[in-house]
Amino acid sequence: MRRNKILQLEWSRVRLRPALDLSRSGRSEGQNVDAIPLNATALREWLDFHRRHAPKATYVFIDRFGARIASIKITFYAVAEQAGLPGISPHTLWHAFAVWPVQASVPLRTVCELCRDKDIRTTMRYAHLASENGRAAIEPLDTISQESVRPDAKRA
């Protein structure tokens, strides 16, 4: 999701499962729903924070006082600096979100869907980061080619 969409997200548009389901209109019945997969740890921590600080808040993303977060820039840069990562931006996280699945051999079509890219060519810019995966995929060809070039191998 884009930053502004995230920060304006209201609970009326959310249905929790292993994924975060977002109805486009605020009603999930009979409406198109976007599902955003979340890992269990992220979902649990997010809900625990919400329950502790503002269980009746309208907005999904709130600060520790229960107010809607209007901007993440100041906090993001302060946390990045404390973590020893000066120079990264929220957009850096977007690239990491695309890069890590590619490096973990997740198919590009799946990464494209997760990133909500309209065209797989946008996702293809990360394909070169899977070069080790490509090498691993062709290793079995070495075995096949060695078996086929043996002098005693019969040709079909």
N, C-alpha and C positions, 0 to 999 in steps of 0.2 A: 504494500500500500504506500502511496505517497504520503509524505509527512503531514500535509494539511488534512488529508482524509483521516489519518490516524488520530490527530489531535482533536478533530471535531466529532469523532465517533461516539454515539450515544448507546447506552445499554439497550434501548428499545430496538436497535438494529442487530443485536447479537443473540446468537443461540450457541451455547457451549456444548461441545462434544470433544472428541480427540482433535477436532478442528474448530476453528472459530468461524461460524457461519454468519455472514452478513447479508441481511436482506436489503435490497436497494431502496425500498420505500419505507422501511420501519416495521413492516408486517411480513412475516415469513410465509404465511399461507397464500398459496397461489401466486407468489412473486418469485422473480429470479433471485437466486441466492448465490453469493460468492463464498466459497469455502477456503479458508486460509489455514493450512495445517500448522499446528503448534506442537512442540514437544511437551511431554508431561511436566518436566521441570519448569519450563517457562510459564505454562498455564497455572501450575500450582502456586508458584511464587507471586505471580501477578494477582491471582485471586486472594491469596493471603494478605497481600499489601492492601488491597481494596477493602477487605473485610475489617482489617484493623483500623484504617484511617477514615473511611467514608462509605459504609455499606449501602447508603441510600443515594449516593451520588448519581446524577444523570449521565455524566460523561465517563467514559471508560478509562481514559488516561488522566489521572489526577495527581496533584502533589500531595505531600504528607498532611496538608491541612484540608484536603478534600476539594480544592479548587481545580478547575480544568487547567491543564497545562496549555499555555498559549504558544510557547516557544521552547525548543530544546537546545538551542545554540549555546547559551551561556553555560548551562549545566554540562552539556556534552563536552565542550572545550575544556572546562575545569577538570572534569573526570579524566579526560584523555591526557591532560598535562600531569595530573597526579599519578596516572598509570605509566608515565614515561613514554607516552605516544604523542608528542606534540606534532602538529601538522596534519593529523587525520581529521576528517570531517564526517558528518552523518552520511554523506554520499559514499565514503569509504566502506561503510557497513553494507551498503547496497552491493558494491562490487564483491565484498567478501561473501555475501549471501549467494552470489552467482558462482564465484570461483570455487569455494569449498566443495559443493556437490559435484562439480565437474572433476575436480581432483580426486574425488572419492568414487569415480566411475559411474555416477548417476547419468543416465542418458540425457543428451542435450534437449530432446523434446520435453522431458520432465522438468529440466531446469527452466526451459522456456515458459512452461505453464506456471511454475512456482514464481517466476519473476514477473508474470503477467505481460510478457513481451508479445506484441501482436504479430510479429514476424520472427521466425527462427533465425533469420540473418542477424538480428540484434544479439541474440544469444551466441551465435557462432563466434563472436569476437573473443569468447572465453575458451573456445575449443582447443587452441594451441596449448593451453595449460594442462591438457590431459595427455601430453605426449608420452609419458611413461605408460599410461593405460594402453595407448596404441601399440607400443612395443610389446607389452605383455600379451596383447591380443594376437599378434602375429608369430609369437614364439612357437606355437604348435606347427607352424608351416615348416620350421627347420626339421622337425622329426619326419614329417611327411616327405619333404624333399630329399632327405638323406636316405630314406627307405627306397625311394623311387630311382635313385641314381646308382644303387648297388649293381655291380656287374652281373650278379646272378638273378637280379630281378627280371621277371618276365614282363614284356610289354604287351599291352592289350591290343 
